[in-house]
Amino acid sequence: MGEPRGPIGRDPVDDWLNAEVEPLTPRPGAFERISRRAHRRKVRRASMSAAGAVVVIAVAASVPGIVSALQPGGGRPAPPAAAGSPRPTAAPATTGQGSGGVASQASSPVPTAAPPASLLNHGPLPGNFQPTSITFIGPHTGAVIGQAGTQGHCASSFCTSLAGTDDYGRTWFGVSAPRTGPPDGPSGVGQLRFLDTDNGWAFGPQLWVTHDAGASWQQEQTGGLRVIDLETAGNRAFALFAKCTGSGADFGTGCTSVSLYTSSVAGNQWQRLSGPAASLPPAAAGQPASASLVLAGGRGYALAPSGEVLTGPITGAAWSIADAQAPCSPGAPGAGGQPTGALMAAGSGELILVCTSATSTAGDSQAKVVMRSSNGGTSWSTAGSGPPAGIATSVAAAQGNVVVLATDAGLYLSGNGGVSWQLARPGPAQAQAAERGFSYVGMTSATQGVALPADPALHEVFITTDGGSTWRPQAISSP
């Protein structure tokens, strides 16, 4: 992309207006003529700026790669195409825990609104987009990360890609991506969180950050540790750094230590929290270990590998122990390093914990018990049993006692805090047999929510606008 346009030169009227002169009585009509000239200058400048914007967008569309879309338009030029983004085809948190068919005709339409000014600059979207994580930063604005294009035909050796939306998933556009691959042992990323339209982090297991809406990304140093979870709130990001030995996509396995780190938005200096969160208690000897992190209502909650619950403010101050032993421990890590034995979420002023048992050998079933805490994890009570069908992968909660559970059999909804359940959406019929159902669900408000199919090759996300009662697929790109 070219350099940003320089300011338009001053004309003689500007020079005359700014010169030091002795005040004289103006000739009749002088002020009116000056006012008209100034108005014409503003019109000319606006026209030239608009023409320049058209040129920038036209050039961006012809460059192989993806251009930043989350960049505020406050005078900054459109960013260059990311070398780590796939070559486009001719056709175009507040989430909690997570990595990330035919829609019901009863689905409510997604509300439309004029796109925010900060999302007007965007580029083409590559085909074959396979999302692995999704994040939202408002009622309309969100982004997904994943692999797109075709290996060997991307703009660089990496096919990692980002896509943004400003209408809650109805349409998508390209966003510059970090220059790294998918999760592979100690390298790559597969998860995404944005705090606002400027500041975002791609992680799992590496850690990359952008402070200019995705126009550029830089890798942050983690001292050889792997980032297995990250959430944002206020003006900070919090992350779980772990020492793990897992290879390939199972980067979150073999973890022997987990610590809670935080960084302010203004800087890239990650500091380990003091107190108990500096080193979360490990799982019992020989047991698989994972951990999770939730930020809600001005506080944070961490579930340690041992089952200990920690809580603290989102200011960066030390956290304390809320419960030495929750009703269940996180268990083995699943997709994206997230727990499979205990799924945690927050909503309606309560913490929700879905405790799962080992998978039944009789079929795709699993015993699930829903626990809830109204005092920040200090004590727990049983809300009810979860749906027996399906293996649980993610849980989300929202105001109004809404709880949504993602499983490999579909999405289940509870409107009474986990007491009773109903199947809201079966798993996509087109999914591969080994990747059925959903890998992630998140509620961004009491009515709006998103879910990711376990099979990213479906190139879609699922959206609800009626509190989780109905879900419909929204395509990100063509195959």
Helices and strands as residue ranges (DSSP letters): H 12-18, H 30-62, G 117-119, E 130-136, E 142-147, E 160-165, E 173-175, E 191-194, E 200-203, E 207-210, E 218-219, E 226-233, E 236-243, E 257-264, E 271-272, G 275-278, E 292-296, E 299-303, E 309-313, E 320-323, G 335-337, E 342-347, E 350-356, E 368-373, E 381-385, E 392-398, E 402-407, E 410-414, E 422-426, G 433-435, E 438-443, E 449-453, G 456-458, E 460-464, E 472-475
